[in-house]
Amino acid sequence: FIMRFNHLHAPFDNPKVRKAAMLAMGQQAYIATQVGVPELGRMCRSIYPCGTPYADENTGDFTGKPNVAKAKALLAEAGYKGQPIVLMRPTDLASIAKIPLVAKQQLEAVGFKVDFQQMDWASLVARRSKKDLPSAGGWNLFLTAWTAGDISSPLTMAMLNAKGDKGWFGWQNEPRIEKLKADFARADGLAAKKKIASEIQAIAFETSTHAPLGQYQSPSAIRDNVDGVLQTPGIPVMWNITKK
């Protein structure tokens, strides 16, 4: 699970406000609410999924547990005056429909005023592409989920596309991340790549690209007369399968 911030518009154009929102997050509540089965979920501070090669839980002041005092202090330092923030919730996508409810509660606990906009997933997808002001049909926050294979590398993680207007929804403009991604692509060997991936993560937490909200497993059941099922990172594939 992740929470994505819109870097273009107030109040989330202010890094202290983004950091306050990140520090307000408590991962266990998301896992318990959306997943509900303890053994299928786990807290993971890293922006790269835990259990993957670049996972790194050296995450500074982000612990995956709510830090209400620090978040409130950052909002005060940023001069946040209680302007409503637009949080979008997809009501018809069962896999993530519950997590915005948790986000609303945790954001309000540190002092944000939340304008909770509920809509179907198709409307959310259309709205998140808009760069308009939140008061004119834009947005401040949305939550989503990704398979581990898609976000296990700096080069494939959409939230690290920091090319401003040409980047991913939220439109962060951070040349340091883009340079390090280029270095990562050219690096030789796992150790060198891990070092660069950790440097990218440090900037991601410094600038609050997004908030990681924990991870979970989706179990699959396979009949015992089926053979040849390929092990893939989160996405089932339907080839190579035979019936015994």
C-alpha positions in Angstrom: 0.0 0.0 0.0 1.2 3.5 -0.7 -0.1 7.1 -0.2 0.8 9.5 -3.0 1.1 13.3 -2.6 0.5 15.9 -5.2 3.6 18.1 -5.2 2.1 20.8 -7.4 -0.4 22.5 -5.1 -0.7 23.8 -1.5 -0.4 22.6 1.1 1.6 19.6 -0.3 4.0 21.8 -2.3 5.6 22.3 1.1 8.0 19.5 2.0 7.2 19.9 5.8 3.5 19.3 5.1 4.3 16.2 3.1 6.6 14.9 5.8 3.9 15.6 8.4 1.4 13.5 6.5 4.0 10.7 6.1 4.8 10.7 9.9 1.1 10.6 10.7 0.8 7.2 9.0 0.7 4.0 11.1 1.1 0.9 8.9 -0.5 -1.7 11.2 -3.9 0.0 11.0 -3.8 -0.3 7.2 -2.9 -3.9 7.3 -5.5 -4.8 9.9 -8.2 -2.9 8.2 -7.7 -3.8 4.6 -6.2 -7.3 4.9 -7.6 -8.5 8.3 -5.6 -11.7 8.4 -2.5 -11.1 10.5 -0.2 -13.7 8.9 -0.8 -12.2 5.4 0.4 -8.7 6.3 3.6 -7.2 7.6 4.9 -3.7 8.4 7.7 -2.6 6.0 9.3 0.8 6.3 11.3 0.4 3.1 10.0 2.0 -0.2 11.3 -1.3 -1.8 9.2 -4.3 -0.7 10.8 -6.2 2.2 12.2 -9.5 1.0 13.4 -8.0 -2.3 17.0 -7.3 -3.1 17.0 -3.5 -2.5 14.8 -3.5 0.6 16.3 -1.1 3.2 14.7 -0.3 6.5 17.1 2.5 7.3 14.3 5.1 7.0 15.2 7.9 9.3 12.3 9.3 11.3 9.8 7.3 9.4 9.1 4.2 11.6 5.8 3.0 10.2 4.1 4.0 13.4 2.2 7.2 13.9 4.4 10.1 15.2 1.7 12.5 16.1 3.8 15.0 18.0 6.4 15.3 15.3 3.7 15.6 12.6 1.9 18.3 14.5 5.2 20.2 15.0 6.0 20.1 11.3 2.5 21.4 10.4 3.0 24.3 12.8 6.4 25.1 11.3 5.0 25.0 7.8 2.2 27.4 8.7 -0.6 25.1 7.9 -3.8 26.9 8.6 -6.4 24.2 8.3 -7.1 24.5 4.6 -9.0 21.4 3.4 -6.9 18.6 1.6 -8.7 16.5 -1.0 -8.3 12.8 -0.3 -9.8 10.6 -3.0 -11.3 7.2 -2.1 -12.4 4.5 -4.7 -15.6 3.0 -3.4 -15.8 0.1 -5.9 -12.2 -1.3 -5.8 -12.3 -3.8 -2.9 -8.5 -4.3 -2.8 -7.9 -0.7 -1.6 -11.4 0.7 -0.7 -10.8 0.6 3.1 -7.3 2.2 3.3 -8.5 5.8 2.6 -10.8 5.5 5.7 -7.7 4.9 7.8 -5.8 7.7 6.1 -8.6 10.2 6.9 -8.5 9.2 10.5 -4.7 9.4 10.9 -4.5 12.7 9.0 -7.1 14.3 11.1 -5.4 13.1 14.3 -2.4 15.3 13.5 -4.4 18.4 12.5 -5.2 18.1 8.8 -8.7 19.1 7.7 -9.7 16.4 5.2 -12.1 16.9 2.2 -13.0 13.2 1.7 -14.0 12.7 -1.9 -15.6 9.3 -2.7 -15.9 8.1 -6.2 -15.6 5.0 -8.4 -12.1 3.9 -9.4 -12.5 5.0 -13.1 -13.4 8.5 -11.9 -10.4 8.5 -9.5 -8.1 7.4 -12.3 -9.4 10.3 -14.5 -9.2 12.8 -11.7 -5.6 12.0 -10.6 -4.3 12.9 -14.1 -5.6 16.5 -13.6 -3.1 19.2 -12.5 -5.9 21.6 -11.6 -6.1 23.1 -8.1 -7.9 20.7 -5.7 -10.7 23.3 -5.5 -11.1 23.1 -9.3 -11.4 19.4 -9.7 -7.8 18.4 -8.8 -6.6 16.5 -5.7 -4.0 16.4 -2.9 -3.8 12.7 -2.0 -4.7 9.2 -3.1 -3.9 5.7 -2.0 -3.2 2.6 -4.1 -1.4 -0.7 -4.0 1.3 -2.3 -6.3 2.6 -5.8 -6.8 6.1 -6.2 -5.4 7.7 -7.0 -8.7 6.6 -3.6 -10.1 8.2 -1.6 -7.4 11.3 -3.6 -6.4 13.7 -1.5 -8.4 14.2 2.3 -8.6 13.9 2.0 -12.4 10.4 0.4 -12.3 8.9 2.2 -9.3 6.4 4.8 -10.7 6.6 6.9 -7.5 10.2 7.6 -8.3 9.5 9.1 -11.7 10.5 12.6 -10.6 10.5 14.4 -13.9 8.0 17.1 -12.9 5.3 17.6 -15.5 6.5 14.5 -17.4 6.5 12.3 -14.3 4.0 10.2 -12.5 0.8 11.6 -10.9 1.9 13.9 -8.2 4.5 15.4 -10.5 7.5 15.6 -8.3 10.5 17.5 -9.8 13.6 16.0 -8.2 16.7 15.9 -10.4 18.8 14.1 -7.7 16.5 11.1 -8.0 16.7 11.1 -11.8 20.5 11.3 -11.8 20.8 8.5 -9.3 18.4 6.3 -11.3 20.7 6.8 -14.3 23.7 5.9 -12.1 21.8 2.8 -10.9 21.2 1.6 -14.4 24.9 1.9 -15.2 26.2 0.4 -12.0 28.0 -3.0 -12.1 27.1 -5.5 -9.4 24.5 -5.9 -6.7 26.5 -4.1 -4.0 26.9 -1.0 -6.1 23.2 -1.0 -7.1 22.2 -1.5 -3.4 24.2 1.5 -2.4 22.6 3.7 -5.0 19.1 2.3 -4.2 19.6 3.3 -0.6 20.7 6.8 -1.6 17.5 7.1 -3.7 15.4 6.0 -0.8 17.0 8.5 1.5 16.0 11.3 -0.9 12.5 9.8 -1.3 12.0 10.1 2.5 13.7 13.5 2.7 11.3 14.9 0.0 8.3 12.6 0.9 7.7 11.2 -2.6 5.1 9.0 -1.1 4.3 7.1 2.1 4.8 3.3 2.2 1.9 1.8 4.2 2.9 -1.8 4.7 2.7 -4.9 2.5 0.6 -8.1 2.2 0.3 -11.4 0.4 -2.6 -12.5 -1.7 -2.8 -16.3 -1.4 -3.8 -18.5 -4.4 -5.3 -22.0 -4.3 -4.2 -24.6 -6.9 -5.8 -28.0 -7.4 -3.4 -30.9 -6.9 -4.0 -32.2 -10.4 -2.5 -29.1 -12.0 1.3 -29.0 -12.7 3.8 -26.5 -14.2 2.6 -23.3 -12.4 5.4 -20.7 -12.6 6.5 -18.8 -9.6 6.2 -15.1 -10.4 6.6 -11.9 -8.3 2.9 -11.3 -7.5 1.3 -11.7 -10.9 -0.1 -15.1 -11.9 0.7 -16.3 -15.5 -1.4 -18.8 -17.3 1.2 -20.5 -19.5 3.2 -23.7 -18.9 0.3 -25.2 -17.0 -0.7 -28.8 -17.6 -3.3 -31.1 -16.1 -2.1 -34.3 -14.6 
